[in-house]
Amino acid sequence: MADNSVAVLRRWHDSGGVWRVVGHRSGAVTVALYPCTGGEEVDRFTSADPDLIGFLGDRHSSED
C-alpha cells in the first residue's frame, strides 16, 4: 500500500466506510474495506506496519 495504512483507514471511516480485520498471520494483518452500506468488499490489503497493528489494537472492525 503506497499510502500510510492508518491514514487510509481513518479516511475510509471518516467517509462513512467500514473496515474489518479479516486475517492475522506472521506479524501481519489483512484488512478489508466495505462501503457504508456494509455490502460487498471493495478492497483489501495486508500490512506488517507496526503503526497499523498498534492502531487496530484489539479491534476487529471500525464498528468496535
Number of C-alpha atoms within 10 A of each C-alpha: 9 5 7 11 19 16 11 13 22 14 12 18 18 10 11 13 18 21 25 20 18 15 12 14 9 6 10 15 19 15 22 18 24 20 17 13 9 12 10 9 13 12 11 15 13 17 16 14 15 12 13 17 18 10 13 18 9 9 12 14 15 16 9 7
